[in-house]
Amino acid sequence: MKLRTFGKSDVACKKVLVRVDFNVPLTSDGRVADDTRINAHVPLIQELSDASAKVALISHLGRPKGAPVAKYSLRPVAEELSSVLGKKVGFAEDCVGDAAEKALNALPFGGVLLLENLRFHAEEEKNDAGFAKALAAPFEVFIMDAFSASHRAHASTRAVTGNLLSFAGPLLIREIEMLSAVRDNPKKPFVLILGGAKVSDKIGVIENMLDTVDTIIIGGGMAFTFLKSQGFEIGKSLCEEDKLEFSREMLSRAKRKGVSIILPDDVVVASEISESAGVSVVPASAIPSDKFGLDIGPHTIEAFKKALDSAKTVLWNGPMGVFEMAPFAKGTEAIAEQLAKVTKSGALTVVGGGDSAAAVAKFGYEKDVTHVSTGGGASLEFFEGKILPGVEPYVKG
């Protein structure tokens, strides 16, 4: 999938509106706790500034439900971005109207401005045409660089494109190139690793990719629904009762298509989900009735690693256990380490955002895989085969 991008002449000395994702975590005293998402957009911001554009950035932060909420103000993000860029970033008290226009008029060419939270206006999430027109009014060019927001048809991701000459930004393009290489033209063998809590979150991915994968590895909470569908005792582990039939059918369909599905054969269990929990390893087919399954066991780790050894393409979406807690982190860490190993051997490895991205970062492997997506929900919908509303306007051909 090829997207329409901009050249220097499209943005030089222009007023450019850029949709970024600055939905970052804040500390209790209102400072940015993690600037990863901010840094992801810096190359584009710098490129536009170097082209003497007036650069105005728009984003959401949190869920203020359509009204101004002080704790969701983007002002701390403007301060952090100033530090990252090494120059003053302006801030407008609103993203539309007089406040935005006055801040833009006062901005020198080559300057950078952050507008206040889009979601302080209920019209943003309604993809309201009038609000989109107001957003666009002071500008000449729009650039969409927020892949992680591209699965939402909001005013700042979709409707605004009807009002301005619009292009895809480099972060969005990188995401689509990497994810398309996996979804549309994977080198074989292709291994899909699925984890996380729910089967329901991954149904579309499994169904859409069953014809292209060679092996599906299933861990995390969703594995217990598959195990129970085979008649195994899973104790107090997570289970979606309404997805048992889907799980049985999916195992049958995979077998008919010659796709290998690998489930855990041992798991780490505990009586409670806590850092201080006492753990033990039991067969996945016989989890005690008073225990939670919270990670894959050592034998399963080796089986999963072996399945990845010869892979040429790997997509990973969802952790293998409650990796945030040390007693249940070994499975997820082992998969991250193995992905780094097969990447070094030449495999294309993509981590599909969300908790998986957090996991590779936690264990220090984010620079050792081919690509870590910035979008959890957007990545999932892309791999379900959907056309993302925030991407569609830029598709060429």
Protein Blocks (a to p, Z undefined) as FASTA:
>chain_A
ZZddddfklmgopacdddddfbdcddfkopafblklmmmmmmmmmmmmmnopacddddde
hjenopacfklpcklmmmmmmmmnopacdddfbfghjllmmmmmmpcghiacddddfklp
mklmnopaklmmmmmmmpmbdcdfbfklmmpccfklmmmmmmbccdddfklmmmmmmmmm
mmmmcccddddddedjblklmmmmmmmmmmmmmbdcdehjklmmmmmmnopaehjaccdf
klmmmmmmmmmmmmmnopacdddfbdcddfbdcfklccddddfklccfkbccfbdcfklm
mmmmmmmmmpcbdcdeddfbdfkbmklmmmmmmmmmmmmmmmmnopacddeehjllmmmm
mnopmmmcfbdcfbfklmmmmmnopacfklmmmpgZZ
